[in-house]
Amino acid sequence: MAASKPALTVILTPDAESELWEIWRRNLDRYSYDHAESYESFLKIGINRLATAYEEGDEVERFPELKSITLKRSRRGDGYIVIYEADEEDRSVIVFHIFHTKMDVQGRLESERL
């Protein structure tokens, strides 16, 4: 039997925390409190799953140290792209950003890294 990967601690940066808050606020404004709470819970479950599924993400173009996963409630429609870095040595997954799928993720990352 193959050894399982160690569970890592998932840490959200201040940027990621702020983006999660803004997602909640937009859902509250557009829909309802219950919808905002439910959607935030959906995102947090997906993000926390990175503790053990950190290798499942896709490499981010031009940023080989970063990975991304897309969280969507349904096959159609929009979702969110979670940008993160896993460090088994430090036993952590650092979530840097939570971008809407319609955003220019590459452009945002490049402008931030300059």
MDAnalysis code that builds the backbone (N, CA, C; Angstrom):
import MDAnalysis as mda
import numpy as np

u = mda.Universe.empty(342, n_residues=114, atom_resindex=np.repeat(np.arange(114), 3), trajectory=True)
u.add_TopologyAttr("name", ["N", "CA", "C"] * 114)
u.add_TopologyAttr("resid", np.arange(1, 115))
u.add_TopologyAttr("resname", ["MET", "ALA", "ALA", "SER", "LYS", "PRO", "ALA", "LEU", "THR", "VAL", "ILE", "LEU", "THR", "PRO", "ASP", "ALA", "GLU", "SER", "GLU", "LEU", "TRP", "GLU", "ILE", "TRP", "ARG", "ARG", "ASN", "LEU", "ASP", "ARG", "TYR", "SER", "TYR", "ASP", "HIS", "ALA", "GLU", "SER", "TYR", "GLU", "SER", "PHE", "LEU", "LYS", "ILE", "GLY", "ILE", "ASN", "ARG", "LEU", "ALA", "THR", "ALA", "TYR", "GLU", "GLU", "GLY", "ASP", "GLU", "VAL", "GLU", "ARG", "PHE", "PRO", "GLU", "LEU", "LYS", "SER", "ILE", "THR", "LEU", "LYS", "ARG", "SER", "ARG", "ARG", "GLY", "ASP", "GLY", "TYR", "ILE", "VAL", "ILE", "TYR", "GLU", "ALA", "ASP", "GLU", "GLU", "ASP", "ARG", "SER", "VAL", "ILE", "VAL", "PHE", "HIS", "ILE", "PHE", "HIS", "THR", "LYS", "MET", "ASP", "VAL", "GLN", "GLY", "ARG", "LEU", "GLU", "SER", "GLU", "ARG", "LEU"])
u.atoms.positions = np.array([
    [0.841, -1.178, 0.000],
    [0.000, 0.000, 0.000],
    [0.891, 1.249, 0.000],
    [0.578, 2.206, -0.848],
    [1.371, 3.431, -0.956],
    [1.129, 4.328, 0.245],
    [2.192, 4.993, 0.650],
    [2.070, 5.938, 1.770],
    [1.288, 7.163, 1.319],
    [0.401, 7.628, 2.164],
    [-0.368, 8.817, 1.810],
    [0.448, 10.073, 2.105],
    [0.115, 11.109, 1.405],
    [0.788, 12.392, 1.610],
    [0.367, 12.965, 2.961],
    [1.295, 13.667, 3.606],
    [0.935, 14.265, 4.903],
    [-0.064, 15.399, 4.712],
    [-0.944, 15.562, 5.670],
    [-1.875, 16.691, 5.636],
    [-1.102, 17.954, 5.997],
    [-1.313, 18.978, 5.218],
    [-0.641, 20.249, 5.446],
    [-1.631, 21.250, 6.042],
    [-1.102, 22.301, 6.623],
    [-1.934, 23.373, 7.166],
    [-2.213, 24.378, 6.057],
    [-3.476, 24.695, 5.837],
    [-3.865, 25.667, 4.821],
    [-3.915, 27.051, 5.460],
    [-3.174, 27.985, 4.859],
    [-3.085, 29.353, 5.370],
    [-3.495, 30.319, 4.267],
    [-4.421, 31.204, 4.565],
    [-4.815, 32.239, 3.610],
    [-4.023, 33.512, 3.897],
    [-3.450, 34.099, 2.850],
    [-2.772, 35.379, 3.002],
    [-3.815, 36.464, 3.248],
    [-3.395, 37.638, 3.691],
    [-4.353, 38.740, 3.844],
    [-5.093, 39.050, 2.530],
    [-4.404, 38.962, 1.396],
    [-5.079, 39.192, 0.107],
    [-6.191, 38.170, -0.109],
    [-5.900, 36.904, 0.130],
    [-6.903, 35.852, -0.057],
    [-8.072, 36.031, 0.914],
    [-7.779, 36.383, 2.159],
    [-8.844, 36.634, 3.147],
    [-9.749, 37.772, 2.676],
    [-9.128, 38.839, 2.175],
    [-9.877, 39.992, 1.685],
    [-10.735, 39.615, 0.477],
    [-10.172, 38.830, -0.422],
    [-10.919, 38.413, -1.617],
    [-12.093, 37.523, -1.232],
    [-11.910, 36.640, -0.255],
    [-13.007, 35.793, 0.220],
    [-14.114, 36.648, 0.837],
    [-13.730, 37.669, 1.585],
    [-14.702, 38.589, 2.176],
    [-15.482, 39.329, 1.081],
    [-14.774, 39.780, 0.056],
    [-15.437, 40.496, -1.043],
    [-16.400, 39.590, -1.795],
    [-16.058, 38.332, -1.962],
    [-16.964, 37.366, -2.603],
    [-18.224, 37.231, -1.765],
    [-18.050, 37.099, -0.457],
    [-19.204, 36.986, 0.444],
    [-20.085, 38.231, 0.342],
    [-19.447, 39.401, 0.384],
    [-20.194, 40.663, 0.335],
    [-20.962, 40.813, -0.977],
    [-20.332, 40.467, -2.105],
    [-21.013, 40.556, -3.405],
    [-22.208, 39.608, -3.460],
    [-22.043, 38.421, -2.903],
    [-23.160, 37.477, -2.887],
    [-24.286, 37.959, -1.980],
    [-23.944, 38.612, -0.891],
    [-24.961, 39.191, -0.023],
    [-25.720, 40.287, -0.776],
    [-24.987, 41.181, -1.424],
    [-25.615, 42.292, -2.153],
    [-26.469, 41.802, -3.318],
    [-25.990, 40.806, -4.013],
    [-26.674, 40.333, -5.220],
    [-27.798, 39.348, -4.910],
    [-27.609, 38.505, -3.911],
    [-28.577, 37.438, -3.644],
    [-29.177, 37.563, -2.242],
    [-28.534, 36.945, -1.263],
    [-29.071, 36.964, 0.107],
    [-27.985, 36.540, 1.085],
    [-28.295, 36.727, 2.358],
    [-27.372, 36.303, 3.408],
    [-27.127, 34.800, 3.326],
    [-28.205, 34.027, 3.188],
    [-28.070, 32.570, 3.134],
    [-27.209, 32.137, 1.950],
    [-27.408, 32.788, 0.812],
    [-26.604, 32.456, -0.365],
    [-25.133, 32.788, -0.114],
    [-24.872, 33.945, 0.462],
    [-23.492, 34.351, 0.745],
    [-22.826, 33.346, 1.687],
    [-23.525, 32.937, 2.719],
    [-22.992, 31.970, 3.675],
    [-22.739, 30.615, 3.011],
    [-23.687, 30.176, 2.212],
    [-23.572, 28.886, 1.538],
    [-22.409, 28.884, 0.545],
    [-22.278, 29.961, -0.217],
    [-21.208, 30.020, -1.205],
    [-19.847, 30.115, -0.527],
    [-19.755, 30.878, 0.542],
    [-18.497, 30.960, 1.280],
    [-18.119, 29.586, 1.837],
    [-19.082, 28.865, 2.351],
    [-18.839, 27.526, 2.867],
    [-18.332, 26.605, 1.759],
    [-18.962, 26.664, 0.591],
    [-18.527, 25.887, -0.568],
    [-17.065, 26.187, -0.901],
    [-16.703, 27.476, -0.942],
    [-15.321, 27.853, -1.256],
    [-14.354, 27.379, -0.176],
    [-14.715, 27.549, 1.078],
    [-13.830, 27.139, 2.171],
    [-13.598, 25.629, 2.179],
    [-14.624, 24.857, 1.877],
    [-14.464, 23.403, 1.805],
    [-13.460, 23.045, 0.702],
    [-13.610, 23.679, -0.465],
    [-12.679, 23.429, -1.569],
    [-11.260, 23.843, -1.238],
    [-11.120, 24.981, -0.585],
    [-9.795, 25.473, -0.201],
    [-9.184, 24.560, 0.859],
    [-9.954, 24.171, 1.856],
    [-9.434, 23.314, 2.930],
    [-9.074, 21.916, 2.432],
    [-9.683, 21.494, 1.337],
    [-9.348, 20.203, 0.742],
    [-7.895, 20.186, 0.249],
    [-7.323, 21.380, 0.024],
    [-5.925, 21.468, -0.402],
    [-4.962, 20.912, 0.648],
    [-5.400, 20.770, 1.875],
    [-4.542, 20.223, 2.931],
    [-4.010, 18.845, 2.545],
    [-4.819, 18.084, 1.822],
    [-4.395, 16.748, 1.387],
    [-4.354, 16.589, -0.122],
    [-4.988, 17.491, -0.857],
    [-5.059, 17.374, -2.322],
    [-4.234, 18.453, -3.017],
    [-3.205, 18.933, -2.368],
    [-2.409, 20.047, -2.894],
    [-1.694, 19.733, -4.199],
    [-1.446, 18.470, -4.478],
    [-0.759, 18.103, -5.719],
    [-1.689, 18.069, -6.922],
    [-2.982, 18.144, -6.710],
    [-3.950, 18.037, -7.795],
    [-4.075, 19.304, -8.631],
    [-3.556, 20.405, -8.178],
    [-3.686, 21.659, -8.906],
    [-2.856, 21.682, -10.170],
    [-3.173, 22.644, -11.019],
    [-2.436, 22.855, -12.260],
    [-1.347, 23.890, -12.033],
    [-0.224, 23.696, -12.697],
    [0.854, 24.681, -12.619],
    [0.398, 25.977, -13.274],
    [0.730, 27.096, -12.659],
    [0.362, 28.407, -13.197],
    [1.428, 28.830, -14.206],
    [0.976, 29.142, -15.411],
    [1.884, 29.550, -16.477],
    [2.775, 30.708, -16.021],
    [4.051, 30.601, -16.301],
    [5.091, 31.581, -15.952],
    [5.356, 31.699, -14.451],
    [4.692, 30.892, -13.645],
    [4.913, 30.876, -12.202],
    [4.940, 29.414, -11.749],
    [6.016, 28.686, -12.080],
    [6.045, 27.247, -11.796],
    [5.945, 26.886, -10.312],
    [6.218, 27.817, -9.440],
    [6.106, 27.533, -8.003],
    [4.655, 27.565, -7.523],
    [3.767, 28.135, -8.350],
    [2.359, 28.267, -7.980],
    [1.491, 27.226, -8.666],
    [0.403, 26.873, -7.996],
    [-0.596, 25.979, -8.568],
    [-1.960, 26.656, -8.468],
    [-2.899, 26.112, -9.239],
    [-4.255, 26.650, -9.189],
    [-5.270, 25.519, -9.251],
    [-6.395, 25.767, -8.599],
    [-7.563, 24.900, -8.743],
    [-8.743, 25.818, -9.052],
    [-9.704, 25.291, -9.765],
    [-10.921, 26.039, -10.064],
    [-12.062, 25.413, -9.274],
    [-12.767, 26.256, -8.546],
    [-13.915, 25.813, -7.765],
    [-15.181, 26.356, -8.412],
    [-16.054, 25.428, -8.830],
    [-17.327, 25.793, -9.450],
    [-18.416, 24.915, -8.859],
    [-19.577, 25.504, -8.669],
    [-20.702, 24.728, -8.142],
    [-21.348, 23.864, -9.215],
    [-21.218, 24.274, -10.462],
    [-21.782, 23.486, -11.558],
    [-20.837, 23.552, -12.755],
    [-21.034, 22.654, -13.682],
    [-20.162, 22.631, -14.864],
    [-20.282, 23.910, -15.677],
    [-21.466, 24.419, -15.744],
    [-21.683, 25.677, -16.464],
    [-21.499, 26.837, -15.506],
    [-21.335, 27.991, -16.076],
    [-21.245, 29.175, -15.236],
    [-19.842, 29.466, -14.763],
    [-19.776, 30.449, -13.913],
    [-18.506, 30.942, -13.428],
    [-18.119, 30.262, -12.122],
    [-16.903, 30.535, -11.701],
    [-16.398, 30.002, -10.452],
    [-15.229, 30.858, -9.995],
    [-14.380, 30.251, -9.198],
    [-13.224, 30.955, -8.661],
    [-11.973, 30.109, -8.818],
    [-10.872, 30.789, -9.098],
    [-9.570, 30.154, -9.249],
    [-8.765, 30.457, -7.992],
    [-8.327, 29.416, -7.336],
    [-7.542, 29.548, -6.117],
    [-6.071, 29.369, -6.488],
    [-5.265, 30.367, -6.182],
    [-3.830, 30.349, -6.465],
    [-3.097, 30.038, -5.164],
    [-2.253, 29.006, -5.200],
    [-1.598, 28.588, -3.964],
    [-0.215, 27.998, -4.226],
    [0.499, 27.805, -3.139],
    [1.801, 27.152, -3.170],
    [1.847, 26.160, -2.010],
    [2.226, 24.926, -2.302],
    [2.350, 23.902, -1.266],
    [3.817, 23.725, -0.914],
    [4.093, 23.612, 0.365],
    [5.452, 23.409, 0.840],
    [5.425, 22.270, 1.858],
    [5.758, 21.071, 1.384],
    [5.728, 19.906, 2.278],
    [6.730, 20.040, 3.414],
    [7.856, 20.666, 3.146],
    [8.878, 20.841, 4.189],
    [8.345, 21.695, 5.340],
    [7.652, 22.783, 4.996],
    [7.045, 23.652, 6.020],
    [5.674, 23.153, 6.455],
    [5.199, 22.093, 5.799],
    [3.887, 21.488, 6.082],
    [2.753, 22.499, 5.950],
    [2.820, 23.300, 4.868],
    [1.789, 24.316, 4.678],
    [1.397, 24.468, 3.214],
    [0.171, 24.915, 3.035],
    [-0.340, 25.354, 1.742],
    [-0.703, 26.815, 1.938],
    [-0.044, 27.690, 1.191],
    [-0.325, 29.114, 1.290],
    [-1.234, 29.488, 0.131],
    [-2.426, 29.993, 0.451],
    [-3.369, 30.467, -0.563],
    [-3.127, 31.960, -0.737],
    [-2.701, 32.332, -1.949],
    [-2.363, 33.727, -2.224],
    [-3.556, 34.537, -2.714],
    [-4.367, 33.920, -3.585],
    [-5.482, 34.657, -4.185],
    [-6.654, 33.742, -4.482],
    [-7.826, 34.373, -4.565],
    [-9.052, 33.718, -4.993],
    [-9.652, 34.639, -6.053],
    [-9.413, 34.302, -7.327],
    [-9.835, 35.141, -8.452],
    [-11.067, 34.566, -9.134],
    [-11.941, 35.440, -9.588],
    [-13.086, 35.020, -10.392],
    [-12.573, 34.475, -11.719],
    [-13.272, 33.486, -12.255],
    [-12.826, 32.859, -13.501],
    [-12.820, 33.815, -14.693],
    [-13.527, 34.922, -14.609],
    [-13.532, 35.893, -15.711],
    [-12.377, 36.894, -15.617],
    [-11.630, 36.832, -14.527],
    [-10.518, 37.781, -14.343],
    [-9.311, 37.351, -15.172],
    [-8.452, 38.310, -15.459],
    [-7.174, 38.051, -16.116],
    [-6.187, 37.639, -15.027],
    [-6.196, 36.377, -14.695],
    [-5.374, 35.869, -13.606],
    [-3.896, 36.086, -13.895],
    [-3.470, 35.729, -15.095],
    [-2.065, 35.869, -15.459],
    [-1.615, 37.324, -15.345],
    [-2.415, 38.236, -15.857],
    [-2.092, 39.657, -15.784],
    [-2.011, 40.156, -14.354],
    [-2.947, 39.728, -13.522],
    [-2.930, 40.134, -12.110],
    [-1.683, 39.636, -11.403],
    [-1.324, 38.385, -11.646],
    [-0.135, 37.818, -11.003],
    [1.134, 38.505, -11.494],
    [1.212, 38.768, -12.785],
    [2.398, 39.430, -13.322],
    [2.556, 40.834, -12.783],
    [1.478, 41.584, -12.682],
    [1.580, 42.956, -12.170],
    [1.966, 42.964, -10.697],
    [1.529, 41.950, -9.968],
    [1.819, 41.849, -8.543],
    [3.288, 41.467, -8.303],
    [3.848, 40.677, -9.164],
    [5.205, 40.152, -8.969],
    [6.294, 41.080, -9.473],
    [5.917, 42.183, -10.136],
    [6.935, 43.100, -10.694],
    [7.561, 43.958, -9.640],
])
